[in-house]
């Protein structure tokens, strides 16, 4: 787990996590439990990442543009001009 950390800091961080958990459990007794809150946080993070990825894909450089579909007909392989 935390092998390369200072044992004092590792113990302090575990105690801090326990205190935060107990504090949230006491103040939010009638509401959802911590697992539901964490599930909501993870959902929001993945949603924000998906939006960021979609925005990044929307910016297409016209020099490296490639068609997303190619139409082929019986005339596709015929020469369109003669030299």
MOPAC internal coordinates of N, CA, C and O (Angstrom, degrees):
PM7 1SCF
backbone

  N    0.0000 0     0.00 0     0.00 0    0    0    0
  C    1.4498 1     0.00 0     0.00 0    1    0    0
  C    1.5207 1   109.14 1     0.00 0    2    1    0
  O    1.2310 1   119.62 1    96.19 1    3    2    1
  N    1.2732 1   118.33 1   -83.81 1    3    2    1
  C    1.4599 1   121.72 1  -177.09 1    5    3    2
  C    1.5237 1   109.46 1  -117.88 1    6    5    3
  O    1.2310 1   120.20 1  -121.81 1    7    6    5
  N    1.3158 1   117.22 1    58.19 1    7    6    5
  C    1.4582 1   120.75 1  -172.63 1    9    7    6
  C    1.5160 1   113.14 1   -70.79 1   10    9    7
  O    1.2310 1   119.92 1   143.32 1   11   10    9
  N    1.3090 1   117.75 1   -36.68 1   11   10    9
  C    1.4471 1   119.54 1  -174.00 1   13   11   10
  C    1.5254 1   112.82 1   -94.90 1   14   13   11
  O    1.2310 1   119.96 1  -173.15 1   15   14   13
  N    1.3121 1   117.68 1     6.85 1   15   14   13
  C    1.4591 1   121.27 1   176.36 1   17   15   14
  C    1.5229 1   109.80 1   -90.54 1   18   17   15
  O    1.2310 1   121.71 1   -16.93 1   19   18   17
  N    1.2805 1   114.33 1   163.07 1   19   18   17
  C    1.4568 1   120.68 1   172.16 1   21   19   18
  C    1.5190 1   107.67 1   -66.50 1   22   21   19
  O    1.2310 1   119.02 1   -53.23 1   23   22   21
  N    1.3353 1   119.47 1   126.77 1   23   22   21
  C    1.4732 1   121.18 1  -177.22 1   25   23   22
  C    1.5308 1   113.32 1   -57.17 1   26   25   23
  O    1.2310 1   120.35 1   147.28 1   27   26   25
  N    1.3219 1   116.93 1   -32.72 1   27   26   25
  C    1.4721 1   119.89 1   178.51 1   29   27   26
  C    1.5193 1   111.69 1   -64.57 1   30   29   27
  O    1.2310 1   120.53 1   134.79 1   31   30   29
  N    1.3304 1   116.60 1   -45.21 1   31   30   29
  C    1.4584 1   120.60 1   178.37 1   33   31   30
  C    1.5355 1   111.28 1   -67.19 1   34   33   31
  O    1.2310 1   120.51 1   143.74 1   35   34   33
  N    1.3272 1   116.63 1   -36.26 1   35   34   33
  C    1.4680 1   120.02 1   178.33 1   37   35   34
  C    1.5252 1   110.12 1   -63.68 1   38   37   35
  O    1.2310 1   120.32 1   134.33 1   39   38   37
  N    1.3063 1   117.00 1   -45.67 1   39   38   37
  C    1.4671 1   120.60 1   179.20 1   41   39   38
  C    1.5241 1   110.69 1   -65.56 1   42   41   39
  O    1.2310 1   120.46 1   140.23 1   43   42   41
  N    1.3289 1   116.72 1   -39.77 1   43   42   41
  C    1.4599 1   120.56 1   178.43 1   45   43   42
  C    1.5296 1   111.60 1   -63.07 1   46   45   43
  O    1.2310 1   120.25 1   140.72 1   47   46   45
  N    1.3372 1   117.13 1   -39.28 1   47   46   45
  C    1.4627 1   119.78 1   179.76 1   49   47   46
  C    1.5330 1   111.30 1   -69.38 1   50   49   47
  O    1.2310 1   119.97 1   142.60 1   51   50   49
  N    1.3281 1   117.66 1   -37.40 1   51   50   49
  C    1.4688 1   120.36 1   177.12 1   53   51   50
  C    1.5248 1   110.12 1   -65.49 1   54   53   51
  O    1.2310 1   120.02 1   137.75 1   55   54   53
  N    1.3107 1   117.57 1   -42.25 1   55   54   53
  C    1.4691 1   121.51 1   177.83 1   57   55   54
  C    1.5224 1   110.55 1   -63.30 1   58   57   55
  O    1.2310 1   120.51 1   139.05 1   59   58   57
  N    1.3349 1   116.63 1   -40.95 1   59   58   57
  C    1.4694 1   120.13 1   178.64 1   61   59   58
  C    1.5231 1   110.79 1   -63.76 1   62   61   59
  O    1.2310 1   119.91 1   139.22 1   63   62   61
  N    1.3273 1   117.77 1   -40.78 1   63   62   61
  C    1.4666 1   120.31 1   178.33 1   65   63   62
  C    1.5224 1   110.89 1   -63.73 1   66   65   63
  O    1.2310 1   120.43 1   139.14 1   67   66   65
  N    1.3263 1   116.79 1   -40.86 1   67   66   65
  C    1.4668 1   120.54 1   179.46 1   69   67   66
  C    1.5216 1   110.35 1   -64.83 1   70   69   67
  O    1.2310 1   120.14 1   138.17 1   71   70   69
  N    1.3249 1   117.33 1   -41.83 1   71   70   69
  C    1.4656 1   121.03 1   179.61 1   73   71   70
  C    1.5273 1   111.11 1   -65.49 1   74   73   71
  O    1.2310 1   119.84 1   139.39 1   75   74   73
  N    1.3193 1   117.90 1   -40.61 1   75   74   73
  C    1.4633 1   120.44 1   177.89 1   77   75   74
  C    1.5236 1   109.60 1   -63.70 1   78   77   75
  O    1.2310 1   120.22 1   136.03 1   79   78   77
  N    1.3204 1   117.19 1   -43.97 1   79   78   77
  C    1.4683 1   121.08 1   179.14 1   81   79   78
  C    1.5225 1   110.93 1   -60.88 1   82   81   79
  O    1.2310 1   120.16 1   131.88 1   83   82   81
  N    1.3197 1   117.30 1   -48.12 1   83   82   81
  C    1.4681 1   120.29 1  -179.36 1   85   83   82
  C    1.5216 1   111.47 1   -65.05 1   86   85   83
  O    1.2310 1   120.35 1   141.85 1   87   86   85
  N    1.3273 1   116.93 1   -38.15 1   87   86   85
  C    1.4651 1   120.33 1   178.02 1   89   87   86
  C    1.5213 1   111.77 1   -64.08 1   90   89   87
  O    1.2310 1   120.41 1   135.88 1   91   90   89
  N    1.3286 1   116.82 1   -44.12 1   91   90   89
  C    1.4573 1   119.83 1   178.04 1   93   91   90
  C    1.5221 1   111.62 1   -66.41 1   94   93   91
  O    1.2310 1   120.70 1   142.44 1   95   94   93
  N    1.3093 1   116.26 1   -37.56 1   95   94   93
  C    1.4649 1   119.86 1  -179.35 1   97   95   94
  C    1.5326 1   110.70 1   -66.65 1   98   97   95
  O    1.2310 1   120.31 1   142.70 1   99   98   97
  N    1.3204 1   117.02 1   -37.30 1   99   98   97
  C    1.4620 1   120.87 1  -178.66 1  101   99   98
  C    1.5273 1   111.04 1   -74.58 1  102  101   99
  O    1.2310 1   119.62 1   136.34 1  103  102  101
  N    1.3427 1   118.33 1   -43.66 1  103  102  101
  C    1.4616 1   120.42 1  -175.66 1  105  103  102
  C    1.5198 1   112.01 1   -77.30 1  106  105  103
  O    1.2310 1   119.87 1   156.05 1  107  106  105
  N    1.3050 1   117.85 1   -23.95 1  107  106  105
  C    1.4623 1   121.43 1  -177.69 1  109  107  106
  C    1.5303 1   110.11 1  -116.31 1  110  109  107
  O    1.2310 1   120.48 1  -131.05 1  111  110  109
  N    1.3202 1   116.69 1    48.95 1  111  110  109
  C    1.4606 1   121.32 1  -174.07 1  113  111  110
  C    1.5261 1   112.31 1   -64.90 1  114  113  111
  O    1.2310 1   119.56 1   141.20 1  115  114  113
  N    1.3305 1   118.44 1   -38.80 1  115  114  113
  C    1.4544 1   120.65 1  -176.71 1  117  115  114
  C    1.5272 1   113.44 1   -87.12 1  118  117  115
  O    1.2310 1   120.20 1   173.07 1  119  118  117
  N    1.3116 1   117.23 1    -6.93 1  119  118  117
  C    1.4643 1   120.24 1  -175.72 1  121  119  118
  C    1.5194 1   110.99 1   -97.31 1  122  121  119
  O    1.2310 1   121.33 1     9.59 1  123  122  121
  N    1.3155 1   115.06 1  -170.41 1  123  122  121
  C    1.4583 1   120.61 1  -178.45 1  125  123  122
  C    1.5251 1   111.06 1   -63.61 1  126  125  123
  O    1.2310 1   121.23 1   -22.13 1  127  126  125
  N    1.3109 1   115.24 1   157.87 1  127  126  125
  C    1.4523 1   118.69 1   179.57 1  129  127  126
  C    1.5300 1   110.00 1   -81.52 1  130  129  127
  O    1.2310 1   121.08 1    -4.42 1  131  130  129
  N    1.3072 1   115.53 1   175.58 1  131  130  129
  C    1.4615 1   121.44 1  -173.99 1  133  131  130
  C    1.5180 1   112.05 1   -65.10 1  134  133  131
  O    1.2310 1   119.91 1   146.80 1  135  134  133
  N    1.3145 1   117.77 1   -33.20 1  135  134  133
  C    1.4643 1   119.51 1  -179.97 1  137  135  134
  C    1.5231 1   111.20 1   -65.20 1  138  137  135
  O    1.2310 1   120.01 1   143.57 1  139  138  137
  N    1.3257 1   117.58 1   -36.43 1  139  138  137
  C    1.4648 1   120.36 1   177.48 1  141  139  138
  C    1.5222 1   110.61 1   -68.18 1  142  141  139
  O    1.2310 1   120.28 1   142.80 1  143  142  141
  N    1.3155 1   117.06 1   -37.20 1  143  142  141
  C    1.4623 1   120.86 1   177.71 1  145  143  142
  C    1.5234 1   110.11 1   -65.18 1  146  145  143
  O    1.2310 1   120.32 1   134.99 1  147  146  145
  N    1.3234 1   116.99 1   -45.01 1  147  146  145
  C    1.4615 1   120.41 1   178.94 1  149  147  146
  C    1.5256 1   111.41 1   -64.66 1  150  149  147
  O    1.2310 1   120.43 1   142.82 1  151  150  149
  N    1.3132 1   116.79 1   -37.18 1  151  150  149
  C    1.4658 1   120.60 1   177.02 1  153  151  150
  C    1.5320 1   110.06 1   -62.60 1  154  153  151
  O    1.2310 1   120.14 1   138.64 1  155  154  153
  N    1.3094 1   117.34 1   -41.36 1  155  154  153
  C    1.4617 1   121.26 1   177.30 1  157  155  154
  C    1.5192 1   112.52 1   -65.38 1  158  157  155
  O    1.2310 1   120.68 1   140.12 1  159  158  157
  N    1.3192 1   116.30 1   -39.88 1  159  158  157
  C    1.4656 1   120.41 1   178.46 1  161  159  158
  C    1.5268 1   110.27 1   -64.37 1  162  161  159
  O    1.2310 1   120.04 1   135.23 1  163  162  161
  N    1.3199 1   117.53 1   -44.77 1  163  162  161
  C    1.4659 1   120.79 1   178.57 1  165  163  162
  C    1.5259 1   111.25 1   -63.62 1  166  165  163
  O    1.2310 1   120.23 1   141.68 1  167  166  165
  N    1.3299 1   117.16 1   -38.32 1  167  166  165
  C    1.4572 1   120.59 1   177.30 1  169  167  166
  C    1.5259 1   110.82 1   -61.60 1  170  169  167
  O    1.2310 1   120.52 1   135.08 1  171  170  169
  N    1.3309 1   116.60 1   -44.92 1  171  170  169
  C    1.4643 1   120.26 1  -179.52 1  173  171  170
  C    1.5259 1   111.30 1   -65.68 1  174  173  171
  O    1.2310 1   120.22 1   140.78 1  175  174  173
  N    1.3324 1   117.19 1   -39.22 1  175  174  173
  C    1.4692 1   119.84 1   179.14 1  177  175  174
  C    1.5244 1   111.44 1   -64.50 1  178  177  175
  O    1.2310 1   120.23 1   136.01 1  179  178  177
  N    1.3326 1   117.17 1   -43.99 1  179  178  177
  C    1.4596 1   119.12 1   179.13 1  181  179  178
  C    1.5208 1   111.00 1   -67.11 1  182  181  179
  O    1.2310 1   120.19 1   145.26 1  183  182  181
  N    1.3163 1   117.24 1   -34.74 1  183  182  181
  C    1.4651 1   120.41 1   177.56 1  185  183  182
  C    1.5282 1   110.40 1   -64.74 1  186  185  183
  O    1.2310 1   120.12 1   136.26 1  187  186  185
  N    1.3286 1   117.37 1   -43.74 1  187  186  185
  C    1.4671 1   120.48 1   179.00 1  189  187  186
  C    1.5197 1   111.25 1   -64.92 1  190  189  187
  O    1.2310 1   120.14 1   141.89 1  191  190  189
  N    1.3367 1   117.33 1   -38.11 1  191  190  189
  C    1.4566 1   119.88 1   177.47 1  193  191  190
  C    1.5270 1   111.62 1   -65.76 1  194  193  191
  O    1.2310 1   120.07 1   140.12 1  195  194  193
  N    1.3187 1   117.47 1   -39.88 1  195  194  193
  C    1.4655 1   120.55 1   178.20 1  197  195  194
  C    1.5164 1   111.04 1   -64.02 1  198  197  195
  O    1.2310 1   119.95 1   139.15 1  199  198  197
  N    1.3213 1   117.71 1   -40.85 1  199  198  197
  C    1.4568 1   121.44 1   178.23 1  201  199  198
  C    1.5268 1   110.03 1   -64.20 1  202  201  199
  O    1.2310 1   120.00 1   137.81 1  203  202  201
  N    1.3236 1   117.60 1   -42.19 1  203  202  201
  C    1.4624 1   121.54 1   179.15 1  205  203  202
  C    1.5253 1   111.07 1   -64.03 1  206  205  203
  O    1.2310 1   120.16 1   139.93 1  207  206  205
  N    1.3297 1   117.29 1   -40.07 1  207  206  205
  C    1.4672 1   120.93 1   178.37 1  209  207  206
  C    1.5237 1   109.90 1   -65.80 1  210  209  207
  O    1.2310 1   120.11 1   137.68 1  211  210  209
  N    1.3263 1   117.39 1   -42.32 1  211  210  209
  C    1.4598 1   120.41 1  -179.73 1  213  211  210
  C    1.5220 1   111.54 1   -65.15 1  214  213  211
  O    1.2310 1   120.16 1   142.71 1  215  214  213
  N    1.3281 1   117.29 1   -37.29 1  215  214  213
  C    1.4615 1   120.11 1   177.46 1  217  215  214
  C    1.5211 1   110.32 1   -67.40 1  218  217  215
  O    1.2310 1   120.22 1   143.45 1  219  218  217
  N    1.3223 1   117.18 1   -36.55 1  219  218  217
  C    1.4606 1   120.58 1   178.48 1  221  219  218
  C    1.5135 1   112.02 1   -67.40 1  222  221  219
  O    1.2310 1   120.08 1   145.47 1  223  222  221
  N    1.3321 1   117.46 1   -34.53 1  223  222  221
  C    1.4588 1   120.87 1   178.80 1  225  223  222
  C    1.5197 1   111.18 1   -75.16 1  226  225  223
  O    1.2310 1   119.43 1   157.35 1  227  226  225
  N    1.3202 1   118.70 1   -22.65 1  227  226  225
  C    1.4551 1   121.38 1  -177.45 1  229  227  226
  C    1.5299 1   111.63 1   -70.84 1  230  229  227
  O    1.2310 1   119.76 1   152.73 1  231  230  229
  N    1.3106 1   118.06 1   -27.27 1  231  230  229
  C    1.4570 1   121.71 1  -179.19 1  233  231  230
  C    1.5248 1   109.11 1   -85.71 1  234  233  231
  O    1.2310 1   120.84 1   -81.39 1  235  234  233
  N    1.3281 1   115.99 1    98.61 1  235  234  233
  C    1.4606 1   121.38 1  -176.96 1  237  235  234
  C    1.5194 1   108.81 1  -104.64 1  238  237  235
  O    1.2310 1   120.55 1   -49.99 1  239  238  237
  N    1.3069 1   116.54 1   130.01 1  239  238  237
  C    1.4450 1   121.85 1   175.23 1  241  239  238
  C    1.5215 1   108.14 1   -77.44 1  242  241  239
  O    1.2310 1   120.13 1   -55.72 1  243  242  241
  N    1.3153 1   117.35 1   124.28 1  243  242  241
  C    1.4603 1   120.43 1  -175.43 1  245  243  242
  C    1.5273 1   112.47 1   -68.40 1  246  245  243
  O    1.2310 1   119.36 1   161.35 1  247  246  245
  N    1.3227 1   118.82 1   -18.65 1  247  246  245
  C    1.4594 1   120.71 1   177.11 1  249  247  246
  C    1.5241 1   112.23 1   -73.95 1  250  249  247
  O    1.2310 1   120.25 1   153.46 1  251  250  249
  N    1.3136 1   117.13 1   -26.54 1  251  250  249
  C    1.4615 1   120.92 1  -179.62 1  253  251  250
  C    1.5308 1   111.79 1  -112.18 1  254  253  251
  O    1.2310 1   120.52 1  -155.71 1  255  254  253
  N    1.3111 1   116.61 1    24.29 1  255  254  253
  C    1.4594 1   121.87 1  -178.12 1  257  255  254
  C    1.5179 1   110.93 1   -70.56 1  258  257  255
  O    1.2310 1   120.42 1   -41.32 1  259  258  257
  N    1.3057 1   116.80 1   138.68 1  259  258  257
  C    1.4581 1   122.97 1   176.13 1  261  259  258
  C    1.5196 1   107.89 1  -131.17 1  262  261  259
  O    1.2310 1   119.96 1   -38.27 1  263  262  261
  N    1.3318 1   117.67 1   141.73 1  263  262  261
  C    1.4676 1   119.11 1   179.47 1  265  263  262
  C    1.5270 1   110.58 1   -68.15 1  266  265  263
  O    1.2310 1   121.22 1   -33.19 1  267  266  265
  N    1.3115 1   115.26 1   146.81 1  267  266  265
  C    1.4570 1   119.04 1   178.78 1  269  267  266
  C    1.5183 1   111.95 1   -88.87 1  270  269  267
  O    1.2310 1   120.31 1   166.15 1  271  270  269
  N    1.3218 1   117.00 1   -13.85 1  271  270  269
  C    1.4586 1   119.95 1   175.43 1  273  271  270
  C    1.5272 1   108.66 1  -146.08 1  274  273  271
  O    1.2310 1   120.65 1   -27.80 1  275  274  273
  N    1.3014 1   116.36 1   152.20 1  275  274  273
  C    1.4538 1   122.83 1   179.99 1  277  275  274
  C    1.5202 1   107.74 1  -126.77 1  278  277  275
  O    1.2310 1   120.59 1   -51.74 1  279  278  277
  N    1.3210 1   116.48 1   128.26 1  279  278  277
  C    1.4594 1   121.30 1   179.29 1  281  279  278
  C    1.5302 1   108.41 1   -96.84 1  282  281  279
  O    1.2310 1   120.47 1   -50.54 1  283  282  281
  N    1.3071 1   116.70 1   129.46 1  283  282  281
  C    1.4563 1   122.36 1  -179.73 1  285  283  282
  C    1.5267 1   108.37 1  -122.54 1  286  285  283
  O    1.2310 1   121.51 1   -49.71 1  287  286  285
  N    1.3123 1   114.72 1   130.29 1  287  286  285
  C    1.4670 1   119.56 1   176.67 1  289  287  286
  C    1.5252 1   108.94 1  -127.20 1  290  289  287
  O    1.2310 1   120.65 1     4.26 1  291  290  289
  N    1.3227 1   116.37 1  -175.74 1  291  290  289
  C    1.4561 1   118.91 1  -179.37 1  293  291  290
  C    1.5189 1   111.36 1   -71.95 1  294  293  291
  O    1.2310 1   119.79 1   164.77 1  295  294  293
  N    1.3148 1   118.01 1   -15.23 1  295  294  293
  C    1.4590 1   122.13 1   179.66 1  297  295  294
  C    1.5335 1   112.10 1   -94.44 1  298  297  295
  O    1.2310 1   119.24 1  -179.66 1  299  298  297
  N    1.3163 1   119.05 1     0.34 1  299  298  297
  C    1.4644 1   122.06 1  -174.69 1  301  299  298
  C    1.5228 1   112.86 1   -65.36 1  302  301  299
  O    1.2310 1   119.65 1   144.92 1  303  302  301
  N    1.3053 1   118.28 1   -35.08 1  303  302  301
  C    1.4556 1   121.03 1  -175.52 1  305  303  302
  C    1.5237 1   113.28 1   -93.05 1  306  305  303
  O    1.2310 1   119.93 1   178.25 1  307  306  305
  N    1.3218 1   117.73 1    -1.75 1  307  306  305
  C    1.4573 1   120.58 1   177.10 1  309  307  306
  C    1.5208 1   109.75 1   -79.79 1  310  309  307
  O    1.2310 1   121.00 1   -31.56 1  311  310  309
  N    1.3112 1   115.69 1   148.44 1  311  310  309
  C    1.4546 1   119.31 1   177.12 1  313  311  310
  C    1.5107 1   108.69 1   -72.28 1  314  313  311
  O    1.2310 1   120.63 1   -46.14 1  315  314  313
  N    1.3019 1   116.40 1   133.86 1  315  314  313
  C    1.4503 1   120.28 1  -176.81 1  317  315  314
  C    1.5302 1   112.11 1   -89.11 1  318  317  315
  O    1.2310 1   119.75 1   165.08 1  319  318  317
  N    1.3011 1   118.08 1   -14.92 1  319  318  317
  C    1.4543 1   120.59 1   177.97 1  321  319  318
  C    1.5305 1   109.33 1  -147.06 1  322  321  319
  O    1.2310 1   121.24 1   -23.35 1  323  322  321
  N    1.2813 1   115.23 1   156.65 1  323  322  321
  C    1.4711 1   121.12 1  -179.71 1  325  323  322
  C    1.5274 1   109.45 1  -116.50 1  326  325  323
  O    1.2310 1   120.67 1   -37.46 1  327  326  325
  N    1.3016 1   116.32 1   142.54 1  327  326  325
  C    1.4638 1   119.88 1  -179.47 1  329  327  326
  C    1.5136 1   109.78 1   -94.53 1  330  329  327
  O    1.2310 1   120.10 1   180.00 1  331  330  329

